[in-house]
Structure formats: structure tokens, C-alpha cells
Amino acid sequence: GAEHALRELRDLARGIHPPVLADRGLEAALASLASTTPLRVGLSVDVSPRPAPAVESAAYFVAAECLANAVKHARAQRVDIDIVRLGDVIKLEVRDDGHGGADPEGSGLRGLRRRVEALDGRLSVTSPGGGPTIIRAELPCG
């Protein structure tokens, strides 16, 4: 049920990386993760050539944490995840149709920001009351 899916999402977001990420890459890993959630998930991933494992895993972590937040806090129905590599930068956007009001200083989002900044990336959160919540990250992968 939803509790099991949430637990699985939280485990993954805490950095327990599924073998599919190493074996088949970001798109396959996120598709697998999305299939465990009760939400409708739109997924668009184009990160060729494949980034370094640390960058790939940070992008996965951001998307997984955002999915978990959408399930637990936002009461969202749908989440769209767009990840594209433009030159030496991975741009990631996660948008949900939940009620908004996410706290950028909440522990989950603070942890995401730290993880992204550790790779010299940037993370921004837009979440007005009433939604939508949009989380964007840029990760250098040069």
C-alpha cells in the first residue's frame, strides 16, 4: 500500500541506491521508482552522454526525495520529472500538482540542497500556497 511505497521511497532517498541505477542508468531507475508510487508520474530523461556516478546518483536522489515529498506532504495526484543534459550541466525539474507551501528550509529540502551544492550545483524551490511545487536543480557534469 501507500505506506510501503512511502517507506521504499524514503529508503531510496536516503541514499540506498538500487542496482538498476548503476546497471541501466537514471531513466530506468526513475521509471522503476515511479512505478512504486500511487501518483501519476510523467518522466522525461535525456542525459546522454551518461554523467559520472556521483552526479547521476545526486539527480536520482533529488527526484526520489521530491516524489516522496509529493506523496507524503503535498497530497499531489501527478508529478512530472524532466531531466536533460545540456553540455556540461544536468538540469532537473520536478513539478507536482499538490497544494504547495513546501518549506525550503525543511530538513528534506535542506538535505537536497546540501547534496547538490556538494557537487557545485544549485537547487531552487518554488512552492506557493495552492501549488504547484517546482524544484529545480542544476548539476555540473563536465
N, C-alpha and C positions, 0 to 999 in steps of 0.2 A: 504494500500500500504506500501511501504518501510518506508515512514515517520512515519506511525502509529506504525509499528513494532519497529522502532528505538526508538520512544518515550516510548513504552512499555518496551523495554529492559533497557533504561536509568532509568525509574521509578523503575524497579526491582533491578537494580544495585545499586541504591541509598538506598536500604535497605527496600523497601516496599515488604515484604515477602508474597508470595502467600500462601493461606491456604493449598494448596497441599503439600508444604514443611513440614509443621507441621503434616498434616494428613497422608501423604503417603511416605514421605522421599525424599531424594536427587535425586534418579534416576527418579522418577515420575515427580518431579518439573522441572528437567532439560529437560526431554523429552517434557513436556508441553511448556517450554520456547523455545526449539529448533524449535518446530512446528510453532512458530510465526515469525521465521526469513526467509529471502529469500535464505539463504545458505543451502547447504547440510551439515548436522551435523552427524558425527559419534559419538556415545555415548557409553562408557563402564564404568559402575559404579558397584563397589563391595566393599561396606563399612560395611559389617556385622562383628561384631555387630554394631548396629546403634550408631553413635557418639553423644556426647552432643549437644543440640540445638545450642550453640554458635559456635561450630566447624562446624556443618552441614551448618549453615547459612553463615559462612565465606567461605566455599567451594562453596556454591551456588553463593555468591556474586562475587567471583573471576571468576567463569565460565561465569556468566551473563555479567560482565564488559568486559571480553575478547571477548565474542560473539558480544557485542555492538561495540567494537573497530574494530573487523574484518569486520563488516558491514559498519561502518562509515569511517574508515581510510584506511584499508588495501586493499579494493576492492577484498576481498577474494571470492572464489567460494565455498570452503569447509573448515570446522572446525572440528577437532577431539578432543574430550574431553575424557580423561581417568582418572578415579578416583578410587583408590584402597586403602583399609586399610591393612597395614602391621603391625601387632602387635598394638602398641600404636601410630602409625603415619598414617595420611591420606596423600597419595601422589596424587597430582593432576597435570595433564599436559594438556595444551590447545595448539594445533598447528593449524595454519591457512596457507593456500597456497597463501596468499596475497603478496604484493610487499615488505614487510619488512620495515626496517627503523623506527620502533617504538622507541619513546624516553622514556627510562626507568625513566626519571625524569619528564615526562609529568604528569599533575595533576591526571589523571585517574589511572595510574600505581603507582604513589606515594601514592594515597589513598588506593590502594590494598595492597601495601607493609605495610602501617601503620596498616591496619586491620589485616593482617596476623601476623605481629610482635607483636601486642597487645595480641595474643594468644600464644606467644613464638614460632611462626612459622617462616619459611623462604620463600622468594619469589625471583625467578630469571627470568630475561627476556633476551632472545637471539633473535635478530631481525636484521640480516644483510640486507643491501640493496639488493633487489631482492628476499628476503624471504628465507625460511619460518620464521614466528614469532613463537617462542615457549616460553610459560610462564609456569613455574613450581612452585608449592607451596608445602610445607610440613607443616602439621598442627598436633601438638601433640594432642592426644585424650585419654591419659592414665587416 
